[in-house]
Amino acid sequence: MHVRIPDAVGGPVQVSVNGAVVEESARAGEYLSLQRRWHDGDDISVQVPLTLRSVPTIDDPSVHSLELGPTVLLARSEETTQVPLPLAGNRLLDGSLRTEAPASDLLAQLDAEGTITYAGMTWEPAYSGQDTRYHMYVRQADATIAFAGTDTGVPNRMRPAGVTVLDSIWEPGVFVDRQALLAQVATVVGQARTEGVLGRDEAGRVLITAAQADVDGTGTPRRARVRPEPGDGDAITWQTGEQDSDTVWLLPAGWAQIQAPPVVTVEVEQEAAPSGWYTTTPTVVVRAVHLDAQDGREGPGEAGLTIEVQIDDGDWQPYTGPFTLDQEGGAHQVRARVSDGQGRQNRDERELSIDTEPPESTVKVRELGSSVEVTFTATDEVSGVERIQWEGPGTFWGTFSEAFVRALNDTEQVLEYAATDRAGNIEPRRRVVLPALGEQTTKD
């Protein structure tokens, strides 16, 4: 008999036959073959530990779905752009996500309440049938470098290859053990250090945090210390814990003498709306700095740095200072690159969706004798119409769904209505006056 082990397992699978544990194992997605003389009533028990995982899509490794065991979860959110979540910094060796409660508790909560909470958001199963706004996919976006939820405070900058430091570390997806992860961290940190994406002190904090973090989920963080190789003359003095620490990083000679390129970041002065769109014209600020510079000077023209910017597929232009991006529309790409006097470069980019104008709605009133049929419509060429709301005598401010009939009486009736777009812009309220019997409809 062949027993398939599900892909969603989160640890060793225990298989028993008639209560006796089978001393064989199989990986997730493979089959475990059980060979014996079978009898009526034989009982096979398979205990499958499940975890919460983020699963990348095939065509874009930065876009993930969240799955609790085999159950795909939907994030409830009013945002109309992709929701960014810090997923890589919460990952464990097996690729699962660190959670405050065991996966078994999350499954019990999902069964009892229909939802769970993760990363400050409410999640429901894809089969829930609810009509709330939800996201099946979210974007992996960690602002800082973290390991198993332990934050280094070091910005998760983009490398010249177009991927961030943390995404580079987790490129393999899973690691067979802690040492395999630490070896990958050392490799990527060394590369990022040479590229100028990590400063000396930042590189040390990343190494120490990775060594200390509870990446295998045992609940026992380690001590760690970092020192340069003997006799290399490096001034690095990172050290934590006691002399009997179980991890010692030997840094390559000459780290203090590395002439790394500068780093550049794209920032926006304004906060995006809850929808993820910018509903006011955003101001873009580009900053560049040599992370190893003793004086920490920043900005174009200082330390001999040349900064350029590119909007979407336009030409690269010199950056002369903060600028407003007044191009309406979704998913504008703002890119920046910096180079020093020796031609060494780095880059950064940011995606902005901008809609600063509300939608426009109209009303059509069709007379039906002693009643009228009312239809509201709205248009928005940028983010699209989210909803139209209206109210009148005896009704509350509700969402319009389809044409309705309203009876006329001896007095005028004032209906107010307004549309909201997907970015969150709300149209000023408009009015339509339904006449008394025998009079003419008016609008404003």
MOJOZI-V350836 format. One record per residue. N is the residue number from 0. RES is the residue in one small letter. D_FIRST is the distance of its C-alpha to the first C-alpha in whole Angstrom. Layout:
# MOJOZI-V350836
n->N res->RES d_first->D_FIRST
n->N res->RES d_first->D_FIRST
This chain:
# MOJOZI-V350836
n->0 res->m d_first->0
n->1 res->h d_first->4
n->2 res->v d_first->7
n->3 res->r d_first->10
n->4 res->i d_first->13
n->5 res->p d_first->16
n->6 res->d d_first->19
n->7 res->a d_first->21
n->8 res->v d_first->20
n->9 res->g d_first->23
n->10 res->g d_first->22
n->11 res->p d_first->20
n->12 res->v d_first->17
n->13 res->q d_first->16
n->14 res->v d_first->12
n->15 res->s d_first->13
n->16 res->v d_first->12
n->17 res->n d_first->14
n->18 res->g d_first->17
n->19 res->a d_first->16
n->20 res->v d_first->16
n->21 res->v d_first->13
n->22 res->e d_first->15
n->23 res->e d_first->14
n->24 res->s d_first->14
n->25 res->a d_first->14
n->26 res->r d_first->16
n->27 res->a d_first->17
n->28 res->g d_first->16
n->29 res->e d_first->13
n->30 res->y d_first->9
n->31 res->l d_first->8
n->32 res->s d_first->6
n->33 res->l d_first->5
n->34 res->q d_first->6
n->35 res->r d_first->9
n->36 res->r d_first->10
n->37 res->w d_first->9
n->38 res->h d_first->13
n->39 res->d d_first->14
n->40 res->g d_first->15
n->41 res->d d_first->12
n->42 res->d d_first->12
n->43 res->i d_first->10
n->44 res->s d_first->13
n->45 res->v d_first->13
n->46 res->q d_first->17
n->47 res->v d_first->18
n->48 res->p d_first->22
n->49 res->l d_first->23
n->50 res->t d_first->27
n->51 res->l d_first->29
n->52 res->r d_first->29
n->53 res->s d_first->32
n->54 res->v d_first->30
n->55 res->p d_first->33
n->56 res->t d_first->33
n->57 res->i d_first->33
n->58 res->d d_first->36
n->59 res->d d_first->38
n->60 res->p d_first->36
n->61 res->s d_first->39
n->62 res->v d_first->38
n->63 res->h d_first->35
n->64 res->s d_first->33
n->65 res->l d_first->32
n->66 res->e d_first->29
n->67 res->l d_first->28
n->68 res->g d_first->24
n->69 res->p d_first->23
n->70 res->t d_first->26
n->71 res->v d_first->29
n->72 res->l d_first->33
n->73 res->l d_first->36
n->74 res->a d_first->39
n->75 res->r d_first->42
n->76 res->s d_first->45
n->77 res->e d_first->48
n->78 res->e d_first->48
n->79 res->t d_first->49
n->80 res->t d_first->48
n->81 res->q d_first->45
n->82 res->v d_first->44
n->83 res->p d_first->44
n->84 res->l d_first->42
n->85 res->p d_first->42
n->86 res->l d_first->38
n->87 res->a d_first->38
n->88 res->g d_first->40
n->89 res->n d_first->38
n->90 res->r d_first->35
n->91 res->l d_first->33
n->92 res->l d_first->31
n->93 res->d d_first->28
n->94 res->g d_first->30
n->95 res->s d_first->30
n->96 res->l d_first->33
n->97 res->r d_first->35
n->98 res->t d_first->36
n->99 res->e d_first->38
n->100 res->a d_first->35
n->101 res->p d_first->32
n->102 res->a d_first->29
n->103 res->s d_first->28
n->104 res->d d_first->32
n->105 res->l d_first->32
n->106 res->l d_first->29
n->107 res->a d_first->31
n->108 res->q d_first->34
n->109 res->l d_first->33
n->110 res->d d_first->31
n->111 res->a d_first->35
n->112 res->e d_first->37
n->113 res->g d_first->36
n->114 res->t d_first->37
n->115 res->i d_first->37
n->116 res->t d_first->39
n->117 res->y d_first->39
n->118 res->a d_first->41
n->119 res->g d_first->44
n->120 res->m d_first->42
n->121 res->t d_first->41
n->122 res->w d_first->37
n->123 res->e d_first->36
n->124 res->p d_first->32
n->125 res->a d_first->32
n->126 res->y d_first->32
n->127 res->s d_first->35
n->128 res->g d_first->37
n->129 res->q d_first->40
n->130 res->d d_first->43
n->131 res->t d_first->44
n->132 res->r d_first->44
n->133 res->y d_first->41
n->134 res->h d_first->40
n->135 res->m d_first->36
n->136 res->y d_first->37
n->137 res->v d_first->39
n->138 res->r d_first->41
n->139 res->q d_first->40
n->140 res->a d_first->44
n->141 res->d d_first->45
n->142 res->a d_first->48
n->143 res->t d_first->48
n->144 res->i d_first->46
n->145 res->a d_first->44
n->146 res->f d_first->41
n->147 res->a d_first->39
n->148 res->g d_first->42
n->149 res->t d_first->44
n->150 res->d d_first->47
n->151 res->t d_first->49
n->152 res->g d_first->52
n->153 res->v d_first->52
n->154 res->p d_first->52
n->155 res->n d_first->48
n->156 res->r d_first->51
n->157 res->m d_first->50
n->158 res->r d_first->50
n->159 res->p d_first->51
n->160 res->a d_first->48
n->161 res->g d_first->48
n->162 res->v d_first->45
n->163 res->t d_first->46
n->164 res->v d_first->45
n->165 res->l d_first->43
n->166 res->d d_first->41
n->167 res->s d_first->41
n->168 res->i d_first->40
n->169 res->w d_first->37
n->170 res->e d_first->36
n->171 res->p d_first->33
n->172 res->g d_first->31
n->173 res->v d_first->30
n->174 res->f d_first->30
n->175 res->v d_first->29
n->176 res->d d_first->31
n->177 res->r d_first->35
n->178 res->q d_first->37
n->179 res->a d_first->35
n->180 res->l d_first->36
n->181 res->l d_first->40
n->182 res->a d_first->40
n->183 res->q d_first->39
n->184 res->v d_first->42
n->185 res->a d_first->44
n->186 res->t d_first->44
n->187 res->v d_first->44
n->188 res->v d_first->47
n->189 res->g d_first->49
n->190 res->q d_first->49
n->191 res->a d_first->50
n->192 res->r d_first->53
n->193 res->t d_first->54
n->194 res->e d_first->54
n->195 res->g d_first->56
n->196 res->v d_first->53
n->197 res->l d_first->53
n->198 res->g d_first->57
n->199 res->r d_first->57
n->200 res->d d_first->57
n->201 res->e d_first->54
n->202 res->a d_first->52
n->203 res->g d_first->52
n->204 res->r d_first->51
n->205 res->v d_first->48
n->206 res->l d_first->47
n->207 res->i d_first->48
n->208 res->t d_first->46
n->209 res->a d_first->43
n->210 res->a d_first->43
n->211 res->q d_first->44
n->212 res->a d_first->41
n->213 res->d d_first->38
n->214 res->v d_first->36
n->215 res->d d_first->33
n->216 res->g d_first->34
n->217 res->t d_first->34
n->218 res->g d_first->38
n->219 res->t d_first->40
n->220 res->p d_first->42
n->221 res->r d_first->43
n->222 res->r d_first->47
n->223 res->a d_first->48
n->224 res->r d_first->51
n->225 res->v d_first->52
n->226 res->r d_first->55
n->227 res->p d_first->56
n->228 res->e d_first->56
n->229 res->p d_first->59
n->230 res->g d_first->62
n->231 res->d d_first->61
n->232 res->g d_first->64
n->233 res->d d_first->61
n->234 res->a d_first->63
n->235 res->i d_first->59
n->236 res->t d_first->59
n->237 res->w d_first->56
n->238 res->q d_first->55
n->239 res->t d_first->53
n->240 res->g d_first->52
n->241 res->e d_first->53
n->242 res->q d_first->54
n->243 res->d d_first->50
n->244 res->s d_first->48
n->245 res->d d_first->45
n->246 res->t d_first->45
n->247 res->v d_first->48
n->248 res->w d_first->48
n->249 res->l d_first->51
n->250 res->l d_first->52
n->251 res->p d_first->53
n->252 res->a d_first->57
n->253 res->g d_first->59
n->254 res->w d_first->58
n->255 res->a d_first->61
n->256 res->q d_first->62
n->257 res->i d_first->60
n->258 res->q d_first->62
n->259 res->a d_first->59
n->260 res->p d_first->60
n->261 res->p d_first->61
n->262 res->v d_first->58
n->263 res->v d_first->59
n->264 res->t d_first->57
n->265 res->v d_first->58
n->266 res->e d_first->59
n->267 res->v d_first->60
n->268 res->e d_first->63
n->269 res->q d_first->62
n->270 res->e d_first->59
n->271 res->a d_first->56
n->272 res->a d_first->56
n->273 res->p d_first->53
n->274 res->s d_first->52
n->275 res->g d_first->52
n->276 res->w d_first->55
n->277 res->y d_first->58
n->278 res->t d_first->61
n->279 res->t d_first->64
n->280 res->t d_first->64
n->281 res->p d_first->63
n->282 res->t d_first->64
n->283 res->v d_first->63
n->284 res->v d_first->63
n->285 res->v d_first->62
n->286 res->r d_first->63
n->287 res->a d_first->63
n->288 res->v d_first->63
n->289 res->h d_first->63
n->290 res->l d_first->60
n->291 res->d d_first->62
n->292 res->a d_first->66
n->293 res->q d_first->67
n->294 res->d d_first->69
n->295 res->g d_first->66
n->296 res->r d_first->69
n->297 res->e d_first->67
n->298 res->g d_first->68
n->299 res->p d_first->69
n->300 res->g d_first->72
n->301 res->e d_first->71
n->302 res->a d_first->70
n->303 res->g d_first->70
n->304 res->l d_first->67
n->305 res->t d_first->67
n->306 res->i d_first->65
n->307 res->e d_first->64
n->308 res->v d_first->62
n->309 res->q d_first->60
n->310 res->i d_first->60
n->311 res->d d_first->57
n->312 res->d d_first->58
n->313 res->g d_first->61
n->314 res->d d_first->63
n->315 res->w d_first->63
n->316 res->q d_first->66
n->317 res->p d_first->68
n->318 res->y d_first->67
n->319 res->t d_first->71
n->320 res->g d_first->70
n->321 res->p d_first->68
n->322 res->f d_first->67
n->323 res->t d_first->66
n->324 res->l d_first->64
n->325 res->d d_first->65
n->326 res->q d_first->63
n->327 res->e d_first->61
n->328 res->g d_first->57
n->329 res->g d_first->54
n->330 res->a d_first->52
n->331 res->h d_first->55
n->332 res->q d_first->54
n->333 res->v d_first->57
n->334 res->r d_first->57
n->335 res->a d_first->59
n->336 res->r d_first->59
n->337 res->v d_first->62
n->338 res->s d_first->63
n->339 res->d d_first->65
n->340 res->g d_first->68
n->341 res->q d_first->66
n->342 res->g d_first->64
n->343 res->r d_first->61
n->344 res->q d_first->59
n->345 res->n d_first->56
n->346 res->r d_first->55
n->347 res->d d_first->54
n->348 res->e d_first->53
n->349 res->r d_first->53
n->350 res->e d_first->52
n->351 res->l d_first->55
n->352 res->s d_first->55
n->353 res->i d_first->58
n->354 res->d d_first->60
n->355 res->t d_first->63
n->356 res->e d_first->64
n->357 res->p d_first->63
n->358 res->p d_first->62
n->359 res->e d_first->65
n->360 res->s d_first->65
n->361 res->t d_first->67
n->362 res->v d_first->68
n->363 res->k d_first->68
n->364 res->v d_first->70
n->365 res->r d_first->71
n->366 res->e d_first->73
n->367 res->l d_first->72
n->368 res->g d_first->76
n->369 res->s d_first->76
n->370 res->s d_first->72
n->371 res->v d_first->71
n->372 res->e d_first->67
n->373 res->v d_first->66
n->374 res->t d_first->64
n->375 res->f d_first->63
n->376 res->t d_first->62
n->377 res->a d_first->61
n->378 res->t d_first->61
n->379 res->d d_first->60
n->380 res->e d_first->59
n->381 res->v d_first->58
n->382 res->s d_first->55
n->383 res->g d_first->55
n->384 res->v d_first->56
n->385 res->e d_first->54
n->386 res->r d_first->56
n->387 res->i d_first->59
n->388 res->q d_first->61
n->389 res->w d_first->64
n->390 res->e d_first->66
n->391 res->g d_first->69
n->392 res->p d_first->71
n->393 res->g d_first->68
n->394 res->t d_first->65
n->395 res->f d_first->63
n->396 res->w d_first->62
n->397 res->g d_first->59
n->398 res->t d_first->57
n->399 res->f d_first->58
n->400 res->s d_first->55
n->401 res->e d_first->57
n->402 res->a d_first->61
n->403 res->f d_first->63
n->404 res->v d_first->66
n->405 res->r d_first->68
n->406 res->a d_first->71
n->407 res->l d_first->75
n->408 res->n d_first->77
n->409 res->d d_first->81
n->410 res->t d_first->80
n->411 res->e d_first->78
n->412 res->q d_first->75
n->413 res->v d_first->74
n->414 res->l d_first->70
n->415 res->e d_first->69
n->416 res->y d_first->66
n->417 res->a d_first->64
n->418 res->a d_first->61
n->419 res->t d_first->59
n->420 res->d d_first->57
n->421 res->r d_first->54
n->422 res->a d_first->55
n->423 res->g d_first->57
n->424 res->n d_first->61
n->425 res->i d_first->62
n->426 res->e d_first->65
n->427 res->p d_first->68
n->428 res->r d_first->69
n->429 res->r d_first->70
n->430 res->r d_first->72
n->431 res->v d_first->73
n->432 res->v d_first->75
n->433 res->l d_first->75
n->434 res->p d_first->78
n->435 res->a d_first->80
n->436 res->l d_first->80
n->437 res->g d_first->83
n->438 res->e d_first->82
n->439 res->q d_first->81
n->440 res->t d_first->77
n->441 res->t d_first->78
n->442 res->k d_first->75
n->443 res->d d_first->75
